[in-house]
Each structure stands twice: as C-alpha cells, then as structure tokens.
C-alpha cells in the first residue's frame, strides 16, 4: 500500500508540474519552428531568433521594460521600506488608516488604475512616454513593497535601535547597520514582487505610455493580432533569463560572503550609472520634437520597414504607436493624447469628422492619390474624401474548409451558421457589431438599424445560434486555428481569410448574398497635427506604388492602390477570392457611427448572448 501511495504521489506531482511547465516547453519548441504556424511544427530553424534580433522595435521594448522595471523597483523599494519603518513609529489610528489606503491600489482593477493615471497625466499636461510609464510603475509597485516589509518591521524589538544609539551609533547608522539588515528578507520579497509586477504589466503601461515608447507586454500584445512566432523566440529568451537568475540566486549563498557583497556593490553601482544615463537619454529624446511625426495605427497593420525608409528620406523621426480597436483609440485621443496621423475605420472617421477633430486633406500635396482605385473613394462616411485617404479595405465573410463543408449547403446565406450539421464546428468572431451584423443581414435588415425591435430579433437569432450550434467566439487566434483546420467554418475579415487560404489551400471564402459589411480604413490628419506638410508627405509615401505593394504583402489586406492590388492578384494571392472583395452589391453596407444609446443597447444584449446563449 505504501508503494502504491508513493507511486500515486509521484504521478500527482508529475501531472502538476506538467500542467505548469508544458505550455512553456511548447513555447520553446515552437520558437524553433521553420514555419509561421503556432500549432504545426514543420522543422527546426533559427528564423524567428534572427527576426527578433533584427527587430529594432522588440529590442527597444526589451530595453524599456528592463530599465523601467529596475528603476521602478529601486525607487519603490526605498519608498516602501522607509514608509514601513515610519509606520512602525506612528500612532495606531494613523497606521491603520495608512495601511488601508495602501491596500486600495492593489485591490483596484488595473483598468481603473490605468484610466485614472491617464487622466491625471493629461490633466497635469505631462507628455506621455517613458517618464509617465516609470511614474505609473512606481505608483503600483510601492504598495507591494510596503506590505512585504511592514511585517518584518513589526517583528523587530523596539529597543534595538535605541540600544545601538546608546552605544554610539548615529540615527543613520542605526538604520543602515541595525534595522535594514534585520528586515532584509522582507525587502528582498518586496523587490522581487515589485520587479515581477513591473516587467509583467500591460494594462496600465498601455494607457499611460506615448511617443512610441512600448514595453515587452505591449509589443507581444500587438504581435498576437496576427500570427507572429517572433513572440515565441522572445518568450524563450525571457525564460532563459529567469533560469539564469534562479541559478545565480541559489549559487550566490555558497560564495564567500565578503567577496559576494563587494561584487554585488560594484554591479549595483555600475547598474545605477547605466540606468541614470538611460533615463537622461530618454528624457532628452522625448524632449526633441523637431521634425517629428506621431502616427497611431492598429497593431500589425503596416510594414514597419517603411517607417525607417520614410525617416531616411525625409530626415525626420517617426513616433509610431498602435491600438487594438477603434474604441480604445478614441478613448486615448479623448484623454488629450495628440497624434499627427491616425488610421481608423469608416464609422470612427465619421464620428471624428462630426466632432471636428480632423483637419482637411490637401490632395494637391498628395500626388500619389492618383494611384488609388475609384471603388474605394467617395464613401458616405467622408464624401469627396475631404478628411480621409483610403489605406486598406475589405469585407466580412465566411471562411470554410472544402473538405468538411458540403458545397450544397453554401446557399449564399448567413443561415449556414445555424445548420446543425456543423454544430460545434464554427468560429464566430468575438465582435459585438460584426455578430449583430450577421444576424441583421440574415433577417433582411440593415446593419445600421436603430430599431430596437429589429435589434431584438437579431439578438434572438444569435441566442438561438449559440444554444443550438455551440459556436466558439474568438478573436485573432482564429487565424492559426483555421490554418490548422480546427473547425469547418469561421467568420473572418477578408484580409485574414486571404492570408489563411494562402497557408491552407483546403479553405475557401464567400460573402453571403444576404449582404455583408464592407469596411474601409483610411489615413486622417488630426487638428492637433503640428507638421501638416510632413503628414501629407507620409500619406503620399504610403501611396507610392512600390511602397503600397510592399505594405500589402506584409499585412495581407486589400490595398487601396490599384497597381499593388492587381499585382497581389497575379502573384501572392492568385486565385484567392478573399483578396478581391465584391463591390457594388446592393445589400452590402458600410457601418455608420452609432449613437451612445444604441451602442449601450447593443452592448447589453451582446453580454447576454455570450452568457451561455442568453440563459
């Protein structure tokens, strides 16, 4: 029995460690994958490590993450330790109140902290960038140091410091020679916790940064918008760094104490000089605004080598930032963040025009606008293209596996998404507006309807689909899942479909005859733009025939430049219909800007749809 018990215990331990470490092992293995797939291993290659090293964006992000984490940890360790020691000398009422207040930042959701700090920096007219991210990290790291150090301070004998001073020590010596050494375990715990929190943070960093300053978490998040295995290589290197640190921590105690302390002192001194120099460089860099252009675009939505080429050609600095949705972009510019060029979608452009946030485009300064296709111009959201210049465009449709879906079922209607033959074999795009668009079109209504009765019908359509079909609601992870053939069908954007089909020829794309959403993303110049000539030059640069081709090859979406569009049809995406969305079909529509009342109504119903089919 004892032997069986030992075997069972060993099995449990093995399963536990497998649960923890198997994802890490998979990440490491796929960092050496020769293909872009995140699920199919096709052969060993150092391709993604090479791309990682050559990526200035990732290297810059690593630098930002590490320096901010170290500086924030050092400062929060000092502030937290001194606060903890000071609290031990306070009256009980003040001490209890302070500790309760200290708990608030740790208990407050990250998104609340992020928005609050963003509004604070905007209200104080502090330019967002490296310094605001550093201040934010110090703000949320310090409470963790306080709660780590304070219990150790309470364990001290209150007479120890007095005894040291009675023996001739000054208050400073009593602090450094007596108190600090005795509470070192608490300080070390606080330091490790603060460093981990800082290096791992995404939400707060995302909202308080600016001027193109990005940490690792922001870059990795942007990578997940499209299949990018470079993040596997980056993750593997971070794992390796952690292993090295763990080994050093365990080996260091075996070194001679005096030598170890001296070496650590030298390292800390050198590190402090490096960090201070880095901070000065970043401060000077952010202060230099001359001949600079700030661009705000969706993640993974440009060939970033074009940014380097533009900088060289126009002898300027491009500050490039990314957003994950039109709504988060709007939130940031509403908070006071200023950009020269933004690349939003149709309905958001309509809103920005109505709110008078955009400057008019001078097409005489954009000669390459002649390269644009007629079918992407003069749309309802911006008649005459007075405020916007087309960038990419496409449709929403159904990607299906020809080996799993019966051609006879493709009647051209969205109702195929409720065909019980494909129950549990469908990906729905995790988008409130796109999902309601499908239901509204299936019912014969406009996707821009504001009739609550029609919206309620669409809600019931989606609820019934959720209950009978058990669809999986996904975001951009649909790309790799469909390349791997995990489901029979998926609702996707045409640009993603074109890329997926190029990787898996068993797939095809169609736009239902019920009608669908045609979307258009465009470049706009804000009223806050400080260098309109440079902004027009950038738009003209992107519309250059060669640059447009290079851009669409990298992104995969349908180019608004006619020569680049036609070249992709002949080469990379030959025979792939998803790259050539239909135009002129009377039932297709472009999204319009929704009123706040209707937006909230949609949001409340969407929450119910996803809550287990409205149950």
N, C-alpha and C positions, 0 to 999 in steps of 0.2 A: 504493500500500500504506500509506504514511504517513497518507494522508487517511482510509482505512478504519480504521486503527488509532485515529486521533483520534475518529472517529465512534463506534467501539466503546467507547472510554474514556469518551466523553461519555454514552453510553447507560448504561454501568455506574454512573457517578456519579449519573445521574438516577434509576435504579432504586433505588440505595442510599438516596438522600435521600427518595424516595417511600416506601420501606419505613419510614423513621424518622418522617416527618412526616405521612403520610396519616392515621394514626389521630388525630393532633392536629387536622388540618383537619376531619375528620368530627365530632369533638367540638365544635369551634367552630360548625360549620354547624348541628348539631342542638341547640345551645343556643338557637337562634332558631326552633326548630320550634314550631308552634302547638299540636300535639297531644302526648300523653304518650308516644307511641311513640319508641323509641330506634332504630328501623330505617326507618320510613316518614316521609318529610318531607311535611307537609301544607300548609305555608305559613309565611310569616315572622311572628314575634311576639316581643315583649319580655316575654311572660308569665312565663318562668322567672327572668328577672333581677328582676322585680318581687317574685316569691315569695322569691327569695334575699335581697333587701334587707329584706323584711318578716319574715324568719325570725330571731327572736332566738337560736335555737339555733345556727344557722350563723354568725351574726355573733360570738357568744360563742366558738365553736370557732376562728374565724379569729384572734380576739384571743389566745386561749390558745396556739395554735400559734405565732404570730409572737413573742409575748413570751417564751415558753419557749425557742424556737429562738435568739433574740437573747441572752438571759441565759445560756443553756447554752453558747452559742458563745463569749461573752466570758470566762466563768469557765474553760471548758476550754482556751481559747487561752492564758490566763495560766498555768494549772496545767501544761499541756503544754509551753509554752515554757520555763518555769523548770525543769521536770523534764529536758527535753532538754539545757539548758545545764549542769545539775547532773551529768547522766550523763557529760558530756564530761570532768569532773574526777574521776570515780570510777575505782577500780581495775577492771581488765578483767573479773575474775570477777563482781564486783557488777554491773557494767554489763551483761554478757551475761545474767545471771540476771534483771535488771530488764526488759530488752528482751523476753526470752522470756515473762515474766509479762505484760508489756504486750500481747503478741500473743493471749493467751488470750481476753479479751473479744471481740476481733474475729473469732476463729475459732469461738467458741462459738455454736451456733444461737440465734436470737432467742428462741425459745420457752423454752429453758433459762434464759437470762438473765432473761426475764420472770418465770417461776415463782420463780426464786431471789430476785429482788428483792422480789417479792410476799411471799414467806415471811419474808424479812429484815425488811421493814417491819412485818409482822404480829407477828413475834417481839419487835420493839422497841416495840410498841404505838404506832407512829406512824400517825396518822389519814391515810388515803389521800386524795389530792386534788391540788391544784396543786403543793404543795411536793414530794410524793413523785414526781410526774411530772418535775419540774425536776431533782431529785437523780438520778433514773434517767437522764435525758438527759445530764447532766454526766458520769455514770459511763461511758456508752458512747461519748461524743464525745471525751473526753480522750485515749484511746489513739491515735485517728486524728491528733490534733494532734502527739502525740509522734513518731509515725513520719514525719510531714511535716517537722517542724522539725529532728529529730536529724541527718539527712544534711547539712543546711546548716551546722549547728554543727560537724560533723566537718571541713568544708571550710575552717574558719577557721584562720588561723595562730595557734598557742597563745600567741605572743609579743605579739599586737596589744593585748590588754587590759593586759598588763604595761607595754607601751610607753606607753599612754595614761596609766596611773597614774604612770609615771616623769616624764611631762610635766605632772603636777599634778592630774590628774583623780582624783576620789574613786571608790571601787568602784562606787557607784551611777551616777555619771556615765559611767564606762567601760561599764557595762551599757547604759544608755539612749542614749548618744551614739555608741558604737562597735559593740558586739556586736549589739544589736537591729536597727539599720539594715542590717547586713550579712546578717542572716538573714531579712529581711522576706519574700522570696519564699516561703520555707518556712512562715512564719507565715500569710501570705495563703492559701496552699494548704490549710493546716490549718483555717483559719477557714471557708473555702468548703466544705470537706469536712464539718466539724462541723455547719455550718448546714444543709447538704443532708440529712445523716443525721437531724438532729433534726426538720426540717419534714416528712420523709418517713415517720418511724417510726409503725408501727401496733401491732405485736405487744406490744412492751414497754409502750407507753403504755396499751394496753387492760387489761393486768393490774395495773398499778401505780396507776391512777387511782381516784378515788372522789368522793363528794359532788357528783356531777353534773358534774364537770369533764371536758370532752371536747375533743380537738383535731380538726383537719380530717379526718385519716385515719379516726378513729372514726366521725365523723358520716357521711362518704362511705360507709363500710362498712355502716352501718345503712341508708343510702338504697338500697343495692343489694338489700336484702331485698324491696323492691317497686319497681315501675317509677317512678322519680323523676328526671325530667330536670333538676331543680334542680342536680344534681351536674355536669351539662354546663356550666351557667352559671358555677358556682363554678370548675370546671376552666379555663374560658376566661379568667376574670379572673386566675387564677394564672399562666396562660401569658402574658397581657398584662404582668403584673408582672415576669415573668422577662425578657421582651423589653426592657422599660424599663431593668432593671438592666444587661443586656448592653450596651445603647446607652450608658448613663451610664459604664460601665466603660471603654468604648472611646473616649468623648469626653473623659473626665476628664484623660487624659495631655496633651491638647492645650491645657488651661487653664494659666494661669500657675501655676507650682509653688507659690509663696508664698501666693497667694490661695486656691488649692485646698486647701492644708494648713489655712489658717485656717478656711475654711468647713467642712471636714471635722471640725476640732476642735470648732467650735461645735455642729455637728449631733450629734457623739458625746456632748458634754456634755449637751445637751438630751435626747437619747435616754436617757442614763443616768438622768437625773432622772425621766423618764416611767416607765422600767422599774422603778426602785426604788419609786416611788409605786404602780405597779400591783401590785407584789409585796406591799406593805403592805396594799393594799385587799383582795387575795385572801386574805391571811393573816387579816385581821380578819373577812372574810366567812365563811371556813371556821370561825373560832372562835365565831361566833354560831350557837348551836344552838337557841335559844329558839323554840318553836312551829314546829318543822321536821319534815317527814315525808320519809323516804327510800323511794323506790319503785324496784323492779327489774323490768323488763318486757322482752319480746322486742322487737327492733328493728322500727320502723314498725308498731306494734301498738296505737296509741292516737291519737286526735285531740288533738294537743298543745295546742290552744287550750283544751281542758277543764282542763288543768293551770293555766293562767293564771286561768281563771274560778274554780277552786277556791281558789287563793291569795287572790283578791279577796274571795270570800265568807266565808272562814274566817280572813282576816288572818294567813296563815302563809306559809312558804316550802317549796316542793316541790323536793326534790332528786331528779331523775329520771335513771336510768341504764338502759342496755339491754344485753342479752346476745344471742348468736347461736344458742345451743342450751341445752337444759336441763342438759346435762352441763357446759358452761362456767360456767353459773350456779352449779351445785353446787360446782364447784371453787373459785369465788370466795368463797362463803359458808363453805366448809370452811376457807379460809385465815384466817378471822377477820373478814372484812368483814361489817358489820352493816347490815341494812335493816329497815324497818318493814313494808312490804308487798312481797310477791313474787307474780308471776303465772306460775306454772309449769304444766306439763301433768299429766294424770292420774297416770301412773306415778311421776313425780317427787314429786307430792304424797303418794302412798302411802309413798314412801321417807322423806320429811321427817317424816311422822307417826310412822313406826316408829322414827326416830332422835330423836324428841321435840324437834324443832326448831321446832314451830309452837305458837302459842297458840290456845286455843279461841275460836271466834267467838261473840259475844253478839248473837244475831239481834234481841233487843229494841232494840238500838241501831241496827238497820238496817231501818227500816220499809219501805223500798223493795224489800226482799227479797220482798215480796208480789207484785212485778211480774214475778218470774221464772216461766218456764214449768215445769210439773211434769215434763216429759220430760228436763230437764237436771239434775234434783235426785236426791239419794239414790243415788248411784252406788257401786259396790263399793269404789272406792279411798278413799271417805270416806262411809260410811253415816251418814245423818242430817245430813250437811253440818255436822259439828261443827267442822271446821277450814277449810273452804273455801266460797267463794261463787262460783258459775259466772260466767264472763266471756264467752268465745266458745266455739263448738263446731262440729263438722263431721265429715266423713268423708274417706277416701282413695278415689279412683275414677279412671276413665279419661276423659280429655278427647279427643274425636275430631273430625276435620274431616268434615262431612257430604258434602262434595264429593269426598272421597278414599276414605272408608271405606264399603264395601258394607254396607247395613243387614242383609243376610242373614248377615253374619259376626258380628253382635252377638248371640251366643247367650246372653249373660249370664254368660260365664265369663272368668276371667283368661287362659285359653289363647289368646285372641285376640292376646296379646302374643308368641305363638310361631307365629303364622300367617305363613308365609314370603312371602305376598303383600305383606306390609308390611315386608319386610326393609330395614333401613337407614332406615326412616321412623318410628322410635319414639324418644321420650324416656323414659328411666327416671329416677325421682327418685333422686338420689345420696344415699340414706339406707340404711344397713345394715338397720335394723329394718323400715322400710317395704318394702324389696325382699324380705326374707325372709318378711314377712307375705304378700306376693302369692304366693310360691311355696308356702308352707304352706297357704294357703287353696285354691290350685289343686289341691293334693294331698289336700284334705279334712281337714287337721289344724288344731289350734288355733294361733292366732298366739302364744299364751303357752306353747307346749310347751317342756319342758326335756328331752325325749327326744333324745339325740344321734343316734339312728337316724333320727328324723323330720327333724331339722335337716340331717342329711347328705343325705337325699332332696331337701330344699328346695335345698340347695347344688348338687346335680347338675342340678336343674331350671333354676336360674339360670345355671349354666355352659353348659348346652345352649342356653339362650336367647341368651346372649352370643355363642356361636360361630355359631349359625345365623341370628340376627336382626341382629347388629351394632348394638345399641341405643346411643344416646348417653346417658351418665349426666350429669345436670345438676342444678343447684340452682335458686335463684330466677330465674335467667336464662330458665327455661322460660316465664315469663310473657310477655315480649316476643317470644320466638321463636314461641310459639303464636298470639299476636295477629297476627303477620306471616304465619302459615300455613306455617311452615318444615317441619313434619312432619305426618304423618297422625294420630298419636296421642301422648299423653303421660300419664304417671301424675302426678296433681296432688292437692293438697288442695282440698276443695270450695270454700272461700272464694276461693282463687286462681282456680279454674275459673269461679266466678260473675263475677268481675271480667273475666277474659279473654273470656268469652262476651259480656259487655256491650259489649266493644270490637270483637269479631268475631262477628257473628251466624251465620256459617257453621259454628260449633263447637257441640258438644253434650256433655253429661256423663252418664255412667251408672255405677252401682255394681254390680259383678258379683254374680250370685246365689250364687257360691261363698262369699260373705261378705267383709267388709272390716273395717278398723279404724275405729271411731267414737272420736273423741278429744274431750276436754273440757279447756279451760284455765280456771283459776279463780284468784281472788284469795285470798291467805292472809296472815295476820298472824304474824310471827315471834315467838319468845320473847324476842328482843332488842329488841322494839319498846319505845320509851321514852314514847310518847304513844298509848296504845291508843284513847282517845276520838277523837283526830284520825284515826287509822287507820280506825276504824269509820265516821267521817263521810265519809272519802274513798270507801269502798266504797259507802256509801249514795248519795253524789253520782253515782257512775258508773252506778248502777242507776236513777237518775231517768229517767223515760220520754223526756223531750226529750234529755237527755244521752246516753242509750243509743242513740237514733236517730242523733244526730249522730256518735257513735262508730262505729257500724256502717256508716254512709255513707262515712266516711273510710277505714276498714280493709277493708271488703268481706266480712268473715266473718259467719257467722250469729250474731245476737245472742241472748243468753240471756234478754233481756227481751221478753216476749210482744208488747207493743204495737209495739216497734221492729221486731221480727221480721216481724210481719204487715204493717206499713207498707212495709217494703222489698219484700215480695212483691207489693204493689199498685202500687208506684211504680218505683224504680230497677231492681229485678231481677224485674220482672213477666215471667212465663213462663220464667224461668231456673231449672231444677230444681236446679242445684248449690247454690242458696241454701237449699234445703229438703231437707237430707239425710234419708234414711229413718231411722225409729226403730222399735224393736220387732221387727226382723227377727232371727230366732233364730240365724243364722250370723254375725252381726256381733258383734265383741268390742271391748273396751277393753284397751289394753296394761296389763299389770301390771309391777311392778318386777322386774327380773331379778337373779338372784344374780351375784356377781362372776365365778364360774367359768363360768356360761353366757354372760355378756357377753363374756368373753375368747374363748370358743369361737366365738361368732358373729363377733367381730372378725377372728379368724384366717382364717375361711372367706371373709368378705367381701373381705379383701385378695386372696385367690386369685381370686375371681370377677372383680374389676376388673383383675387382672393378665392381660389378654388371654384372658378366658374360662377361667381356671384352668390354662392351659398351663404 
